[in-house]
Amino acid sequence: MCSTWRSNASLPGLYSGNPTRRTHLPTAERLFKAFRGIFLSIIFLSGKTIYQLSPLSALQSQIISLLGLPLSIYGVLISDIPFSFP
């Protein structure tokens, strides 16, 4: 587990069969699975390129916060990663 994880935090929503089940020590696999379904849309329109990320769910926002990261880090993904297409 990441050393910045707040071990006293109890996180619900990581178990698909039991969404109310809480855990204090989620596995990396469960954390990564919580971020499935995020899409990056790239739209080319009138000479402009527009990037759009799916919005974060409440669970995803909570995970980012529990890792000690600001939620703004999610939006930075678009502005800091160079994209190039043929």
N, C-alpha and C positions, 0 to 999 in steps of 0.2 A: 504494500500500500504506500502511496505517496506520503512523504514525511510531512507535508503541509495539510493533510487531511485532518479535519477536526474530529478526533476520535470520539468525542462525547456527542456528536451529532447522530441522530437516528434518521435514516433516510427511507421513506416508503416509496413504492412504485417501481422497484427494480425486478420484481418477480411477476412474470406475465400471468401465471395461474392464480396469484394472490396479490393483487395490487395494493392491499392495505398492510401487507407484511413489511415490517421495518427491519433494517439492518444497521449495525454500527460499523461493520467492516465489509463493505461491498468489494467484490472481486473486480479486477480490471475488466474482465470479460463482460460483467453485468453493466459496468459504467459505459463501456464502448457501445453495448447494445442499446443503451438508453439514447444514444445519438444517431441511431439508424433513422432513416427517413429525412435526413437533412439534404437539401438539394441546392446546388448552385446553378442558377439560370444565367445564361449569357445571351444577351440580345443585341444584335447589330441593327441599328436603326438610324437612317439618315446620316451615315458617317460617324455615328457615335456607338460606343460599346457600353452597354449597361449591364452591371453585375447585380444579381439579387440572390441573397441567401434566404432559405426558409427561416421563419421566426423560431426562436427557442420556445420549447414547452416550459411549463413551470418546473418540471423535474430537471430538465437540462440546465435551466438557470440556477436551480438549487445546487446541482453538482458543481458547476463552475464556481459558485460562491464558496462552497465547502472546501474546494481546492485552494481557496485563498486568492483567487483571481478576480479581477474586475469583470463585470458583464460586458464592458466595452471591448474586451479582447475579441469577442465574437465578430463584431463589425470590422475590426482591423484586418480580419482575414482577407477581405476583398481589396482593401487599399494597399496592403503590403506584399501581396503575391503577384508577381508579373505573369500575365497570361499572353501567350502568343499562339497564333493559329496560322496554318498555311494559307 
